[in-house]
Amino acid sequence: MNEKGTPSLTVFKSESGITISFGDNTYFIDQAEAFHNIALKALEINDYIPFYVEVARREGKGEEFTNSLRHEIEKKVTGDP
C-alpha cells in the first residue's frame, strides 16, 4: 500500500515467468500463458496498464473494469464531466 492507503502494483520478472503483486494479492504469469508475451512487451515500453487489466480479470472484475473504462472513454469523447 502507498501513503494514501490504495494498493500499488509491483511486477517481478524471472526466468520462469512474471509475478504481479497488487495489494494483498499475488498472481503468477507462466511463460506458457498467452498474456506472458503481452506482459513482456508492456515491460519493454514501461506500460503497466495491461497488468492492471490482467489483475482485474483474475479478480473476476474484468467486465466491471471494462465497463468503467468504456464509460470514462465516452466522457472524454463527449466532453461530459
C-alpha positions as CSV (number, residue, x, y, z in Angstrom):
1,M,0.0,0.0,0.0
2,N,1.1,3.5,-0.6
3,E,0.7,6.6,1.6
4,K,-2.9,7.1,0.5
5,G,-3.8,3.5,1.5
6,T,-4.5,2.4,-2.1
7,P,-2.9,-0.8,-3.4
8,S,0.1,-0.4,-5.6
9,L,1.2,-2.6,-8.4
10,T,4.6,-4.4,-8.3
11,V,5.9,-6.5,-11.2
12,F,8.7,-9.0,-11.0
13,K,10.2,-10.8,-14.0
14,S,12.1,-14.1,-13.6
15,E,13.2,-16.9,-15.8
16,S,10.0,-18.9,-15.1
17,G,7.5,-16.1,-15.7
18,I,6.2,-12.8,-14.3
19,T,4.8,-12.2,-10.9
20,I,2.2,-9.4,-10.3
21,S,1.6,-8.1,-6.8
22,F,-1.3,-5.8,-6.2
23,G,-2.3,-5.1,-2.6
24,D,-2.5,-8.4,-0.7
25,N,-2.9,-10.4,-3.9
26,T,-0.1,-12.0,-5.9
27,Y,-0.5,-13.6,-9.4
28,F,2.0,-15.6,-11.4
29,I,2.1,-15.4,-15.2
30,D,3.7,-18.5,-16.6
31,Q,5.6,-18.4,-19.8
32,A,3.0,-20.8,-21.4
33,E,0.2,-18.3,-20.8
34,A,-0.9,-16.1,-23.7
35,F,-0.7,-13.0,-21.5
36,H,3.1,-13.6,-21.0
37,N,4.0,-12.2,-24.4
38,I,1.8,-9.1,-23.8
39,A,3.4,-8.7,-20.4
40,L,6.9,-8.8,-21.8
41,K,6.1,-6.2,-24.4
42,A,4.5,-4.0,-21.8
43,L,7.6,-4.2,-19.6
44,E,9.8,-3.2,-22.6
45,I,7.9,0.0,-23.0
46,N,7.1,0.7,-19.3
47,D,3.4,0.4,-19.9
48,Y,1.7,-1.1,-16.8
49,I,-1.9,-0.7,-17.8
50,P,-2.1,-4.3,-19.2
51,F,-1.1,-5.5,-15.8
52,Y,-3.9,-3.7,-14.1
53,V,-6.3,-5.1,-16.7
54,E,-4.9,-8.6,-16.0
55,V,-5.3,-8.2,-12.2
56,A,-8.9,-7.1,-12.7
57,R,-9.6,-10.1,-14.9
58,R,-8.0,-12.5,-12.4
59,E,-10.1,-11.0,-9.6
60,G,-13.2,-11.5,-11.6
61,K,-13.8,-7.8,-12.2
62,G,-12.9,-7.9,-15.9
63,E,-16.4,-6.9,-17.1
64,E,-16.9,-4.3,-14.4
65,F,-13.4,-2.8,-15.2
66,T,-14.2,-2.9,-19.0
67,N,-17.5,-1.1,-18.5
68,S,-15.8,1.5,-16.3
69,L,-13.1,2.2,-18.9
70,R,-15.8,2.5,-21.6
71,H,-17.7,5.0,-19.5
72,E,-14.5,7.1,-19.0
73,I,-13.7,7.0,-22.7
74,E,-17.3,8.1,-23.6
75,K,-17.0,11.0,-21.1
76,K,-13.7,12.1,-22.8
77,V,-15.2,11.9,-26.3
78,T,-18.4,13.7,-25.5
79,G,-16.8,16.2,-23.1
80,D,-19.3,15.3,-20.3
81,P,-18.0,15.7,-16.7
